[in-house]
């Protein structure tokens, strides 16, 4: 497809992040974007006096092996730019010198000739489009991916931030507007980005009478060519409309059979190639404004061990809610969605991903909730296949009986973490007696460690292998009061599990419960 479109572009600009070996002076590729530009596209400009010959380098001192540069240069022709993208290993140079690549091959995405099509990326903060030049027209994008991440592994450390990494971070944040260390999947990659060449922008608004959508096409300098609009209207999980319209005017009304809810627009050229999209969105019918006015400042004096301190508390009075526009009285798709949401809460509880216990005043109801909570926790911990952590500052000998003893798999390593702040030495002795009795049996494998000093642990957690749950109260109190059990998403859970393993395994943070129990006897 790029071969069909290339005559619509007049020039190409390459932005490239480079590393130069301080000893050999060889150049290495870290990341680059080649953008094809139309005649009326905003030109690149060298930002300020920090740039020299289209290039800025890091000012980080005492870098050991490499100096890092960000370079912007214009490629001789659009054909040369496409050639460089298709085979960067042999066609990348700077100032007449060959640019080397750490990786020896790329994986192209998409694998064929058609591009990834993105909507306007003016406000994009994630995904591929967020690291590309901002264009209201939308983008056509091709990628060459260092899928083995060889460039990443060579220049970036896994756990610590080196001087080199800080230099790369500073360059990309200051000049590209994003931190490439937080988007490491792009390191080593080459991107070909082309703004949609047919128009600069399409504006769409809702018409209530007659019912439909108004559109306005902001053209480029070249003559306007007829387009095809495909309108898709989604109501909940269903498609209510999917229809194509031939567009021959720059401004017009497209009449629709009903008011759209989730409106998506796909734009095609006369060859039926997808060239632009408007992502699914909802037209705004009304705005609710809750305005409040400052009423007074209250001065409150509080006495503490450090003396008297005065606090200023701002108080506001809430004004009447103002609604601009006319909201719909009833939205069918929301009606059905709410019903599905209620069922989803029940499904989450069935999967033990989120369970809420409302608490109760009656003793019989409290006991019922408590037994239900215990049963749910036992079900969760029995899903472990290798290791189970039970973390609670107050975890007691009876909690071991109530929960750890109920793990049925004899091969599970049971690790319990509690706190000196919350467990007395008398209780520590009881815990030691219980686990010694348990571990004397075949396949017994419980270890309890107690956190030293001021407890670093406040919340309660269950870890089964790589999964982690948050518990809103102590194991011994679960179900007595309103609380919940919630599974933590994997990305966040990894961070918590890493900390728990550190607290548990390091003598700096914790010690064996039996050692703590025996300290009293030894004086």
C-alpha angles and dihedrals in degrees: 000000000000089000089059093047102039095091088063091066124074103192146002131226126196124207111192136178110213140184120209119202105234092213105040097025089225119151124233127194118236105164137339144180123199111198124195111211135201123223093261097044117119107265123236115249131192102256101224147317092305088078120085122186091348093306139101124190133199117270092206105133129223097023106171107214112000143037115211126221137185112207133187116192137161116241116227095244143353089251091055090049092053090046091051091050094047092051109016094160091070103027108049117106139155122199089347094306123116117249112224126217125215090211121064098211143016136218112229120224118226092025093213132054099275118094137231105260118217131185121233107312097200091117100024113132101170140037130037096306092059092068095047131084111288112253128169090203092066126244141268107208138187123185137206105197128202088216095178089055092226092150091051093050093048099050106025129062119224102228111010132056109238127197089257092053091049089052092051091046093051093049096050095042094049100042108021099035098236138078108244091196087068090049101044093154087079096055111112093016130123120211131195109202125184126178113229102275098207102068142358097229143340119218119202130188136174123256118200098184110058092020113240143068131296117217134191123192117208103206133208124237092274119084118279116258125201114263138194120236117201111196119198119186117193123197109190107307093339133085110234096179136014112168139144125223129194110233118207101151130069092224128025149124122262108204116219131196093234142003109284120235109186102020121198125180125197118186124206133184124231090276089058092248114149105243105163144005141201107213118235109284141158125240113240112240099172143007124213115209121194106192124186132187128213110257105180148326114246117207111209124183118208124191118216139158089275093053136262119330127187121219125197113215119193117217125197134192116222115236127212115287113255121208120197113198129006119290120212114258095215131017111192096200090052089049091057093039092056090054090051090048092056090051090048091059089055091047091052089053091049090052090046090239096121126006124172123200110197097200124229141223097216114085094223092052092047091052090049092052092045093053090047091052092049091050091050093050092048090051091051096049092047089063090071115111100184117001136015125192120196109192122187127133088222099044105147141187090265090052088056089054093045097047118006092048089057095063101110103191107092092205096062117112105220114206119185124192124192135153139256089222091063105029121068123216089248090057090044088058090051091050091049091051092049096049093043089054091047095045092050088069123082112281094008109154114163124136125181123197125184124214116242127235121341104010115253087195121082108147125057123245141183118203121191109181103300097347125091135191131195118221119201097212141022117291089245093053101039110134096015093097135019107291142128145226113221132181111229117227113259096245092055093035092062090062093050094045090051090055094045091052089050093050091047101045100039121084086207090070105027146010137205112280093231091056089053092047092051094050090083093054091049091056 
